[in-house]
Amino acid sequence: MGDTPDVGCILFLRFSLYSLFMSRAFRILILYGSQTGNARTIAERLALHACRLFRLRNYPADCPASLIHVSSADEYQPLHELASEPGPVIFICSTTGCGDPPDNMAAFWRKIMNVRLPEGCTFPISLRFVVLGIGDSSYKHYNHVAKKLYRRLVHLGASPLPVSLALADKTQDIGLGLADDSAPEGIIACMQWFIPSLWNTIHSHYSTSIQTLGTLSFPITWDDLENPEFVASLQSRFVVRCLKKHDTGPNTVNSVNGTQFENDKYLTERIEALLQHDNSLFKGAPMPSRALSFVVVSNERLTPEDYFQDTRLIKLELETPCPDGSLKFLPGSVFHVQPTNSLENVLAFFTITGIDPSTRIRVEVLREAQRPGEHIVPFPLPGRLSDVLSDSISMAWLVTNYFDLNCLPSQFFFSNLAATHFRRKQVASESVSAERIQMECERLNELGHACTAEAMDDFYDYVTRPRRRIVEVLADFPCTAAFIPVESWLDILPGPIHCRPYSIASAAPTIELLIAVVSFRTRMLTLRQGLATTFLARCPVGSRISGWISRPVYGFDFTYCLTPPTHPCILVGPGTGVAPFRAFIWYQLSRASDNGVFSTPPNVLFFGCRFSKKDFYFQKEWERLEAEGRLKLITAFSRDGRAMVAKNRTYVQHRILENAGLVWSLLNEAGASVYVAGNAKAMPAAVRESLVEVVRDCGNMTDLEAEAYISNLESSGRYQVEAWT
């Protein structure tokens, strides 16, 4: 008995050896920071590339079939695990606001920028990384996050992968790619050399750990990666099973080729019944899971009916009151709205594709490789899909709540559509000719492979300039859309629909949102409309919406101005940028009246808009507060009178210069803070330049001294900017 191996010891030894192997096993780690979903889409595409291109050498039979991990940067924790990564780390990140990281990278950013991390030894020199930034050079803080992250990783000891720069700017750092949406070829100009170079470098650098799969030979090119046949060979992100149709009535779809439904009214009622059934799966909880249900109390248009800009003041209340009877939040908080697709777009999708909205599917995490010897990327289920793992969901629910039909299609979308012709053999029917299918396939290839200046100009003419939406593209390719199986749509359509944050324009417990409805014309026949703003504008009184309140990580912090002894504020809020300042002013005034302990110094509000008679938001409130001596209001109306001529227009930055003495005295003598809110394109930079000029002239400083003065305000939190694109 003493010589017989103990079963427990054998299992422990086997587990220990397996753990040792896995702790040293090669893997590719892909971390993204994405605000609008572009960086996430690219990260997931790279994960699928790597999964298709590489496999481990000599891995044990019971080794998990995944050597690729992809997630948001915030989901990767703890940070010190990064030091032990055995393979390359790929960062893909965008920049939001005024040089800030995206929301799903904010926590990671704070940790890696911690000044207490030891220089040169936080990460070993063997930790290899690359950074791909997604940005737009027309903005001041172009790819700021990517550049700063790259420098920080090098500073902490990590080494960039020697990605070839033969086709790139020779002045650029090795291992750093900066994609520019304003370039003639768009972000593809960077990606078409950076991504193939990345895979070629990994192949050569880690040749002892990995081997290649398939028929592609290295070095590979961008054409290899975006070839429809290669795209068709990429794994599906999820396991999607098509189940029986939900019994809600007869099929209302009369054709798979995009003809109209026989009875749109009946179809609408049917979709509503399906949505009601599927929403019950979530036990009444709104989407997403952290959201609460709010009721629209009022929906008031602030601008005249004949004015082009429809601006709304929307008041919300919790459907179920808080336990303590009031909703609490601080000024600077934002309300996240979870919009849904319009009924028009939902009906159009089912008309074009011929899918029955009652078709039910079950979505599961992919856990096993589809073919022997291959690896998988186990993508987590996004949104609320993880809440219904044990049940099915209707296509009506997915198309209404999950797929983003209103966004502009990316090139990946077109290459995915083109790949469907290789996944499934097309057979011409009586109503669809083989020539039509071939024509659609060729056009999809052109749009999905556009990488020259001429090809990108064609792409811009078709997608970007007219702002052609996903649902309209599907209508242009009816044969392709009609032949796509239900199970494939999760790999083709973008989703989930992103929530939209809006600054709360009121003090707690009231929630009021100042919304400028996005609506404009291009050469398309129908208006271009923003998904979330149109969704909100259409909400009638009494309707319910999903949302939640949060303090943005890089949003306004009014602590300095609210802590006794209080200091005045210089508030610069043109247009709807005035929303957070209205919340702050009323919070400050209500707090002062409640405790009566300290007096509130009068703040200065620089407000700008086009016309004093059309979009002067909260005019009566500001004028009353000014008459009471509790606010100094300075306005700039850029289109009034002679200002219709561009050179005569006056903006908030001009008013700052005109009131230089007042601004300087507030900054230098009263210890005022500056808060700026609005569009990130040009206004924040122009306001900053004006303030530098004020400090230089009124403070008798040189240009360098004035710049240092403003920079000191920024670093100390006395100059804050919240901008959006």
Secondary structure, 3 states (H helix, E strand, C coil): CCCCCCHHHHHHHHHHHHHHHHHHCCCEEEEEECCCCHHHHHHHHHHHHHHHHEEECCCCCCCCCCCEEEEEHHHCCCHHHHHHCCCCEEEEEECECCCECCHHHHHHHHHHCCCCCCCCCCCCCCCEEEEEEEECCCCCCCCHHHHHHHHHHHHCCCEECCCCCCCCCCCCCCCEEEEECCCCCCCHHHHHHHHHHHHHHHHHHCCCCEEECCCCCCCCCHHHHHCHHHHHCCCCCEEEEECCCCCCCCCCCCCCCCCCCCCHHHHHHHHHHHHHHHHHHHCCCCCCCCCEEEEEEEEEECCCCCCCCCEEEEEEEECCCCCCCCCCCCCCCEEEECCCCCHHHHHHHHHHHCCCCCCEEEEEECCCCCCCCCCCCCCCCCHHHHHHCCCCEEHHHHHHHCCCCCCCCCHHHHHHHHHHHHHCCCCCCCCCCHHHHHHHHHHHHHHHCCCCHHHHHHHHHHHHCCCCCHHHHHHHCHHHHHHCCHHHHHHHCCCCCCCEEEEECCCCCCEEEEEECCEECCCCCCCEECHHHHHHHCCCCCCEEEEEEECCCCCCCCHHHHCCCCCCEEEECCHHHHHHHHHHHHHHHHHHHHHCCCCCCCEEEEEEECCCCCCCCCHHHHHHHHHCCCEEEEEEECCCHHHHCHHHCCCHHHHHHHCHHHHHHHHHCCCCEEEEEEECCCHHHHHHHHHHHHHHHHCCCCHHHHHHHHHHHHHCCCEEEEEEC
